[in-house]
């Protein structure tokens, strides 16, 4: 059953990248089991039962078959750093992060946006943001920040 779910999820991820003519950016989860050890039985059980490696390998294999690049990058501080300007926020709980000038965001969504930005910068697709949170929020967006938003 788990394998069937992993196949469906990996197929969907690769299909979305193929349709949007994009790449796949993944957070590097090496050592995640060691990092959460000691944070409680329930969290240990959840993390230890997640087949991260298998899902990653399925995504990489299916993406390779259709010529889609898969890039991994560190996840360090991605969920607590503002995706608009880079200010460091404070995690309120496991789901929300409070960003000083931008308000509250889902920590996973914020982290995913930051992972995509890290990969885009590494590939030369996107300049480093120079704006502060106030500037980013108070200025109208005159054009899409990248082609995929347009």
C-alpha positions in Angstrom: 0.0 0.0 0.0 2.8 2.5 0.9 4.6 1.7 -2.3 1.4 2.4 -4.3 1.0 5.8 -2.6 4.7 6.6 -3.2 4.3 5.7 -6.9 1.2 7.9 -7.3 2.8 10.8 -5.5 6.1 10.6 -7.4 4.3 10.3 -10.7 2.2 13.3 -9.9 5.2 15.5 -8.9 7.0 14.5 -12.1 3.9 15.1 -14.2 3.5 18.6 -12.8 7.1 19.4 -13.5 6.7 18.1 -17.1 3.6 20.1 -17.8 5.1 23.3 -16.5 8.5 22.7 -18.2 10.3 23.0 -14.8 12.7 21.2 -12.6 12.0 19.5 -9.2 13.6 21.0 -6.1 13.8 18.8 -3.0 15.1 19.5 0.5 18.0 17.4 1.5 16.7 15.2 4.3 20.0 13.4 5.1 20.1 12.8 8.8 16.5 13.8 9.6 16.1 10.8 11.8 19.0 11.8 13.9 17.9 15.4 14.2 14.5 14.5 15.6 15.7 11.8 18.0 14.8 12.7 21.6 11.9 14.9 20.8 9.3 12.5 21.9 8.0 9.0 21.0 5.3 10.2 18.8 7.5 12.4 16.6 10.2 9.7 16.5 7.6 7.1 15.3 6.2 9.4 12.6 9.7 10.4 11.2 11.1 6.9 11.4 8.1 5.5 9.4 8.4 8.1 6.6 10.0 6.6 3.5 11.9 9.8 2.4 14.7 8.0 0.6 12.3 5.7 -1.3 10.1 8.7 -2.4 13.2 10.7 -3.4 14.6 7.8 -5.5 11.2 7.3 -7.2 11.0 11.0 -8.1 14.6 11.0 -9.4 14.1 7.9 -11.5 10.8 9.0 -13.1 12.2 12.5 -13.7 15.3 11.1 -15.3 13.1 9.1 -17.7 11.5 12.3 -19.1 14.6 14.5 -18.8 13.5 16.7 -15.8 16.4 17.8 -13.5 16.0 17.1 -9.8 18.0 19.4 -7.5 18.4 19.0 -3.8 19.4 21.7 -1.4 19.8 22.1 2.4 16.6 22.8 4.3 18.4 24.6 7.1 16.3 27.6 8.3 14.0 27.6 5.3 10.8 27.4 7.3 11.7 30.2 9.7 13.2 32.6 7.1 10.9 35.1 5.4 10.5 34.1 1.8 9.9 37.8 0.8 13.1 39.4 2.2 15.1 36.9 4.3 14.3 38.2 7.8 14.4 35.5 10.4 11.1 34.7 12.0 10.0 32.8 15.1 8.2 29.5 14.9 5.0 29.7 17.0 4.4 26.0 16.8 5.2 23.2 14.3 2.8 24.6 11.7 3.1 28.4 11.8 6.0 30.8 11.6 5.7 34.5 12.7 7.7 36.7 10.3 8.4 40.2 11.8 7.0 42.3 9.0 5.1 39.8 6.9 2.7 38.2 9.4 2.1 34.5 10.0 2.7 31.8 7.3 2.4 28.1 7.2 6.0 27.0 8.0 6.0 24.2 5.4 4.8 26.5 2.6 7.3 29.2 3.6 10.1 26.5 3.7 9.1 25.2 0.2 9.2 28.7 -1.3 12.6 29.2 0.2 13.9 25.9 -1.1 12.7 26.8 -4.6 14.4 30.2 -4.3 17.7 28.7 -3.1 17.7 26.4 -6.1 16.8 29.2 -8.5 19.6 31.3 -7.2 22.1 28.4 -7.4 21.0 27.9 -11.1 21.2 31.7 -11.8 17.5 32.1 -12.4 16.9 34.7 -9.7 18.9 37.5 -8.0 19.2 37.7 -4.3 16.5 39.8 -2.8 17.7 43.2 -1.6 14.4 44.4 -0.3 13.3 44.6 3.3 9.9 43.2 4.3 8.3 46.7 4.5 9.6 47.5 1.0 8.4 44.2 -0.5 5.0 44.6 1.1 4.4 48.2 0.3 5.5 48.2 -3.3 3.1 47.1 -6.0 4.4 44.2 -8.1 4.8 45.6 -11.6 5.9 42.4 -13.2 6.2 38.8 -12.2 9.4 37.9 -10.3 10.0 35.0 -12.6 8.5 33.6 -15.8 6.6 30.8 -14.1 4.5 33.4 -12.2 3.6 35.3 -15.3 
